[in-house]
Structures are given as C-alpha cells and as structure tokens.
C-alpha cells in the first residue's frame, strides 16, 4: 500500500505541477468565481500548486525508496495539498474533488503502514 501511495504522490505531484503551469499561463480551463471567500489571483494559485506539487513528487520518490522520514513528511505535504485543492475547488471543481479523494487515500496508506 505504501508503494501505491508513493507512486500516487509522484504522479499526483507532477499533475499538480502541470496544473500550476496552466494557472500561471492563465489558461481558459479555469472557472472565474467573483464571489468566493478564499479568492486569490489565478497566478498565485498556480505558484502554490507548482511548488506544492514539486515537493509532493520529490517526497513521493523517497516514499517509494522506503525512507521512513518521507512517510511523515508525505502525510504533512499531502494534507497541505488536500487543503489547497479544497480552497481551489471553485476554480477547477471536478479535478479538485478527484485529487482530494486520492489525497485521503494516500494519507491513510501512509498513516497505517507498520514496518515489520
């Protein structure tokens, strides 16, 4: 299960990097929501997703390698990613919901792992 979580972190992190690049380039894929409480500029969301996605992908690589510290850092970073996707929900709703569901599973897989 941890191997799957690491692979999902690596792939999900790379997809978040691509999502960040799309937002920085101000792609037309994103919905504009003028009356949202957590309103940020689309470029700001892009940089947040870019940096967080890169960190998650790197830590996911170390989770695959079996580093114990990476599981703890992975739980923290994936939790931040989950919160970021929740706050970004109005801009790209379906993708945000998919990533939130995957993040919950990754957090669970990293949290329940016990070394033999």
C-alpha positions as CSV (number, residue, x, y, z in Angstrom):
1,X,0.0,0.0,0.0
2,X,2.9,2.4,0.7
3,X,4.3,1.7,-2.7
4,X,1.0,2.7,-4.2
5,X,0.9,5.8,-2.0
6,X,4.4,6.8,-3.1
7,X,3.5,6.3,-6.8
8,X,0.3,8.3,-6.4
9,X,2.3,11.0,-4.7
10,X,4.8,11.1,-7.5
11,X,2.2,11.1,-10.3
12,X,-0.2,13.5,-8.4
13,X,2.6,15.8,-7.6
14,X,3.6,16.0,-11.3
15,X,0.0,16.6,-12.3
16,X,-0.2,19.4,-9.7
17,X,3.0,20.9,-11.3
18,X,1.2,20.9,-14.7
19,X,-1.9,22.4,-13.1
20,X,0.2,25.1,-11.6
21,X,1.8,25.8,-15.0
22,X,-1.7,26.0,-16.6
23,X,-2.8,28.5,-13.9
24,X,0.4,30.6,-14.2
25,X,-0.2,30.8,-18.0
26,X,-3.8,31.8,-17.3
27,X,-5.4,29.1,-19.3
28,X,-9.1,29.2,-20.2
29,X,-9.7,25.9,-18.4
30,X,-10.3,27.5,-15.1
31,X,-13.6,29.0,-14.0
32,X,-13.7,32.5,-12.6
33,X,-15.6,32.9,-9.4
34,X,-16.0,36.6,-8.4
35,X,-17.7,35.9,-5.0
36,X,-15.5,33.3,-3.4
37,X,-14.3,33.8,0.2
38,X,-10.8,32.4,-0.4
39,X,-10.2,34.4,-3.6
40,X,-6.7,34.5,-4.9
41,X,-5.3,35.6,-8.2
42,X,-5.1,32.6,-10.6
43,X,-1.4,33.1,-10.9
44,X,-1.0,32.9,-7.1
45,X,-2.9,29.6,-7.1
46,X,-0.6,28.4,-10.0
47,X,2.5,29.1,-8.0
48,X,1.0,27.4,-4.9
49,X,0.2,24.2,-6.9
50,X,3.5,24.3,-8.7
51,X,5.7,24.4,-5.6
52,X,3.5,22.1,-3.5
53,X,3.2,19.6,-6.4
54,X,7.0,19.5,-6.9
55,X,7.6,18.9,-3.2
56,X,5.0,16.1,-3.1
57,X,6.5,14.5,-6.1
58,X,10.0,14.6,-4.6
59,X,8.8,13.2,-1.3
60,X,6.8,10.5,-3.2
61,X,10.0,9.4,-4.8
62,X,11.6,8.9,-1.3
63,X,8.5,7.1,-0.1
64,X,9.0,4.6,-3.0
65,X,12.6,4.3,-1.9
66,X,11.4,3.4,1.6
67,X,12.6,6.4,3.6
68,X,10.8,6.5,7.0
69,X,11.0,10.3,7.2
70,X,9.3,10.6,3.8
71,X,6.1,9.0,5.1
72,X,5.8,11.6,7.9
73,X,6.6,14.5,5.6
74,X,4.4,12.9,2.9
75,X,1.4,13.0,5.3
76,X,2.0,16.7,6.0
77,X,2.5,17.7,2.4
78,X,-0.4,15.7,1.1
79,X,-2.6,17.2,3.8
80,X,-1.5,20.7,2.6
81,X,-2.3,19.6,-0.9
82,X,-5.7,18.4,0.1
83,X,-6.4,21.8,1.8
84,X,-5.1,23.6,-1.2
85,X,-7.4,21.6,-3.5
86,X,-10.3,22.3,-1.2
87,X,-9.7,26.0,-1.3
88,X,-9.2,25.8,-5.1
89,X,-12.5,23.9,-5.6
90,X,-14.4,26.7,-7.4
91,X,-11.7,27.2,-10.0
92,X,-11.5,23.6,-11.2
93,X,-14.2,21.6,-9.3
94,X,-14.1,18.1,-10.8
95,X,-10.3,17.8,-10.8
96,X,-10.1,19.1,-7.2
97,X,-12.6,16.5,-6.0
98,X,-10.7,13.7,-7.7
99,X,-7.4,14.9,-6.1
100,X,-9.0,15.3,-2.7
101,X,-10.2,11.7,-2.8
102,X,-6.8,10.4,-3.8
103,X,-5.1,12.5,-1.2
104,X,-7.3,11.0,1.5
105,X,-6.3,7.5,0.4
106,X,-2.6,8.4,0.3
107,X,-2.8,9.9,3.8
108,X,-4.5,6.8,5.0
109,X,-2.0,4.5,3.3
110,X,1.0,6.4,4.8
111,X,-0.5,6.6,8.3
112,X,-1.4,2.9,8.7
113,X,1.9,1.5,7.5
114,X,3.9,-0.5,10.1
115,X,7.4,-1.8,9.4
116,X,8.0,-5.5,10.1
